[in-house]
Each structure stands twice: as structure tokens, then as C-alpha cells.
């Protein structure tokens, strides 16, 4: 679990590995997808790093059953408690993705 001293706890850290172990998420190499019945027939794919071990909030809002929530509102309520830490982590992830997008490949 990521503890950001100036913003709080990111409750999503540690989540990716758990969802893979419980077979709610599949994939590898940074490319993942939500399995049935948790995706409810939708094709939901996302990028994540096992090093960060988190799942994007957008994915959890689309598939609340994946974390045993009854609705997206329930997920959002939970997230609002940890809002500043989640926002800080999303900013860090966005910065990492910008850096990796601009790196030259030889």
C-alpha cells in the first residue's frame, strides 16, 4: 500500500496483484483486462504496472463488482475518503506515462 506522507494512503495500491490472484483480472506486461462476470459483458482493458500494483479508478467505477461493491457510487464514496492520495498518485502515473511516451526506442 502506498503511503504518501503529504497526502495520505492510496487504497488502490496492492490491488492489482490481489485481483490477478483472485482471477478477476487477467493479462500481463502492463496490459490487463477485467474477466467475467466482473466486466458484465463489457470489453474493459487497462494499462497498469505491477511495480505500482494499482488499478485505475475509472476501471473500478465501470466494474464495481470487481471489488465487491454494489455500485459505482459505493466505490466513489470510498474513494472520496482517500481523495488527495488518489489524485496525487494519478498525477505521478500521468507523469510516468508522459516520460515513457517520449523516450526514444533504439
JOPELIN-V235725 format. One record per residue. RES is the residue in one letter. PSI is psi as a letter, one per 30 degrees, with the letter a starting at -180 (999 if undefined). OMEGA is omega in whole degrees, -180 to 180 (none if undefined). D_CENTER is the distance of its C-alpha to the mean C-alpha in whole Angstrom. Layout:
RES_PSI_OMEGA_D_CENTER, RES_PSI_OMEGA_D_CENTER
This chain:
X_k_179_12, X_k_174_13, X_j_179_16, X_j_-170_16, X_e_-178_20, X_f_-178_21, X_f_179_18, X_a_-176_17, X_k_173_14, X_j_-176_10, X_f_-180_10, X_f_-180_6, X_k_-176_8, X_f_-174_9, X_e_-175_7, X_e_-179_7, X_e_178_11, X_e_-180_11, X_e_176_10, X_e_-179_12, X_e_-180_15, X_g_176_15, X_h_174_15, X_f_-180_13, X_k_176_11, X_l_177_13, X_a_179_14, X_l_176_14, X_g_179_15, X_f_179_12, X_j_-175_12, X_l_177_10, X_l_179_11, X_k_-179_11, X_l_173_15, X_k_2_17, X_g_-173_18, X_f_180_15, X_f_177_14, X_h_176_18, X_f_179_19, X_l_175_17, X_j_-175_16, X_j_179_12, X_l_178_11, X_l_177_8, X_k_178_9, X_l_178_7, X_k_177_9, X_f_178_10, X_e_178_12, X_e_175_9, X_h_179_8, X_l_-180_4, X_k_180_1, X_k_179_3, X_e_-179_5, X_e_180_8, X_e_-180_7, X_e_177_7, X_e_177_10, X_f_-175_12, X_i_-177_11, X_f_180_12, X_f_-179_14, X_f_179_11, X_g_178_11, X_g_174_15, X_l_-179_15, X_f_-177_18, X_l_176_17, X_e_179_14, X_e_178_17, X_e_177_16, X_e_-178_12, X_e_177_13, X_e_179_16, X_e_-177_14, X_e_-178_12, X_f_178_15, X_e_-176_17, X_g_-171_14, X_e_-175_14, X_e_179_15, X_e_180_13, X_e_179_10, X_e_179_12, X_e_180_13, X_e_178_10, X_e_177_9, X_e_178_13, X_e_179_13, X_e_180_11, X_e_178_13, X_e_179_16, X_e_-179_15, X_e_178_14, X_e_179_18, X_e_-178_19, X_f_177_18, X_f_-176_19, X_f_180_23, X_k_180_24, X_k_177_27, X_k_-179_27, X_999_none_30
